Amino acid sequence: MPSITRGIQGFAATALIGAGVAFSAPSQALPIGECIAPADPGGGWDFTCRSVGKLLLDLELVDSPVQVTNMPGGVGAVAFANVESNRADDSDLLVATSTVGVTQIAQGKYPGGADTMRWLAMLGTDVGVILVDDDSEYESLEQLLDTMVEDPGALSIAGSSGAGGWDHIRALMLAKEAGMPTDQIGSLRWVQFDGGGPAVTQMMGGHVDVVSTDLGEIAGFIESGDVRVLAVLSEEPLPEPFDELPTAASQGYDVAGYNWRGFYTGGEVSDADYAAMVEDLQALYDSDEWKGVAQQNGLVPLWRGGEEFDAFVRESIDEVETISREIGVIQ
């Protein structure tokens, strides 16, 4: 499964030395004017819109501030349906998406599917993390997984996606790797919150035992020492300041789970406007400013743009559908 759970670290290493699709300077098409974050303020999609919108202005790729519109609902489905119905040809519109959104499409939870939109680019990838409160009885991933396998209902696990979403799937992949029979996976207790931050806050209050989410969403809790990271779901150790966090692979569990950050736009946007938007996003990606923002927020810079990104999204949807069937999330 090379696109989303295997091999993306190698892609990232290539991206860090400037690989990617070459484009000319941005054209004079209508500048990007709005970014829809399909969630409440404070989560990963909101961060994607706000950080990219600010940099587009700072780098003079647009001549006025990019409006950020929060449109929560259905783990991105409300925004997806709105663009499909009302804004399919808006050539100045970005919509933030990620592996989480692609998971929803793969499971038939968005109207229309991948063909409904034009897939612009990804600019970086976040990585999954499994963590407990700093005073939890669980000192290692092995201890946690032993409990999960021996008594699936003993722990409440939380994340920012619903049952069957990407945060949930990553926890299920670990349980399966640890030896849990497929017919027992449904016994795991899953609790959804509107973002990794709220999930960690509830864990610190004693309401849930474990959180499965993205590193970028909860990096502040790690830096403050309020949580204990049992594993990051990357194939290789992360760069500083997270280089001392243990990977699942280093503890004998061959599970990786990345969450890329990117954008789509409406399916009726013209080829010329689509190309101009991709050009603007690559100019932003190539900047030192974006590399700095990514590093500060636990992201590995990673570029996929235009037709290459479109192919990647479609392959990822096929892979997530396969994973979802294997672990019983969909039939």
Secondary structure as UniProt FT lines:
FT   TURN            2..5
FT   HELIX           8..16
FT   TURN            17..18
FT   STRAND          34..37
FT   TURN            41..42
FT   HELIX           44..58
FT   TURN            59..60
FT   STRAND          67..70
FT   HELIX           74..76
FT   HELIX           77..86
FT   TURN            88..89
FT   TURN            91..92
FT   STRAND          93..98
FT   HELIX           99..106
FT   TURN            107..108
FT   HELIX           114..116
FT   STRAND          117..133
FT   TURN            134..135
FT   HELIX           141..150
FT   HELIX           152..154
FT   STRAND          156..159
FT   TURN            163..164
FT   HELIX           166..177
FT   TURN            178..179
FT   HELIX           182..187
FT   STRAND          189..192
FT   HELIX           196..204
FT   TURN            205..206
FT   STRAND          210..214
FT   HELIX           215..224
FT   STRAND          227..232
FT   TURN            240..241
FT   TURN            243..244
FT   HELIX           249..251
FT   STRAND          258..266
FT   TURN            267..268
FT   HELIX           271..285
FT   HELIX           288..296
FT   TURN            297..298
FT   STRAND          300..305
FT   HELIX           306..326
FT   TURN            327..328
//
